[in-house]
Amino acid sequence: QVQLVESGGGLVQAGGSLRLSCLASGFTFSANAMSWYRQAPGKQRESVATISSGGNINYADNVKDRFTISRDNAKNTVYLQMNDLKPEDAAVYYCAGGLVPGRPRYWGQGTQVTVSS
């Protein structure tokens, strides 16, 4: 069955960095766009970054120049490098995948990112 398993979340001080990973299985990873979403308490889930099967990348304006999404199709893994983290980046981060960028079909269980000020 389809599985997306995130890792790499944790507690970091403002200005610090974290690297999230998402290991996918059960579907053709290389053919799917992969995304990172996040949801903070009391807020709607928002798209953070998307990388298409062809490598095209889009970022939310509030993470551009600080976050980098990448993928390794040989390892069925998508990454999110997060630098210069701010308290407002604190959220549960979800990995998602689907054939159409921006319309994910598969979701991970999420990993918590906490940023202390």
N, C-alpha and C positions, 0 to 999 in steps of 0.2 A: 504494500500500500504506500501511498504518498506520505513522505515525512520530510519536514523541514525542522532542523534542530539548531537553534541559536546558542551561541556561547560567547563569552567575553565581557559580559556586563559586570557591573560592580560599582563600587564607591570610588570617586575620584574628586580631588580638589579642583576648584575653578581654575582654568588655565591648563589643566592636565589633558591627558590623551587616553583613549581606549580604542581597542580594535575589536569589533564584533565579527564573528564568523557565523555562517549558516551552511550546514551540510545538508544537501538535498538527496533524496532517493525516491524511487518509485515512479519517476517520470523522466522524459528526455530533457535533462537540464539544459543542454546546449541550445535547444530550440526555443527555450522560454526566456522572456524578459524576467528579470529579478529585481525586486525592490526592497527597500527598507521603509517601514512606517513606524510611527511612534504615537503613543497616547499617554498624555499626562493626566493625573487625577482631575476629574471635572471638565476635561476638554475632549473634543472630538479627535479621533485618530486622524493623523495627517501623514501625507507622503513626505518622505525625507529625500530619497534618491532612488533613481531607477536606471538600470543598465539593460539595454535591449540585447537580444541574441546576437546582433551584429556589432555590439559594443558602443552604441550611442548612449549617451549619459545625460540625465537631467537631474538637477538638484532643486530643492526648495530654496527660495531666496535667503531664508534665515540661516542656512547652513553652508551656502556657497562659499568657497575659499577656505572653509574650515574642515569640511568632511570630504572624504573620497571613497567612492564605491568602486569595487573591482570584482572580477570574477575569474575563477580558474576552472575551465570546463573539464580539464583532466581530473580534477579533484571534486567535481560537482559541488563547488563551494563558492559562495559570494561573501564578500567582505565589506565592512564599513569602517574605515579609519576615521576616527573623530579626534580632531585636535582643537586646542583652545576652547575646551568645554566650558559652558556657562551654566549657571543654575537653571536657566530656562530650558536647557537641553534635557533635564531630568525627565524620564518617562520610561515606560515599558516599550522596548524596541522589538518590532516584529519583522521577520523575514517573510516575503511573499513572492509567489511566482505565477506566471501565466503566459499564454501565447501572445496576448495583446498587452503591450506596455500600458500601465495605468489601470488595468482591469485584471487584478490577480485572481487566480482560481484556487491557489494553494496558500496556506498560512502556517507559520510556525506558532509555537506556544508563547513566544516572547521571552525577552531577557531584560532585567531591570537595570537601568542606568541611573545612578544617583550622583549628583554633583553638589558638593558642599561649597559654600561661599566663604 
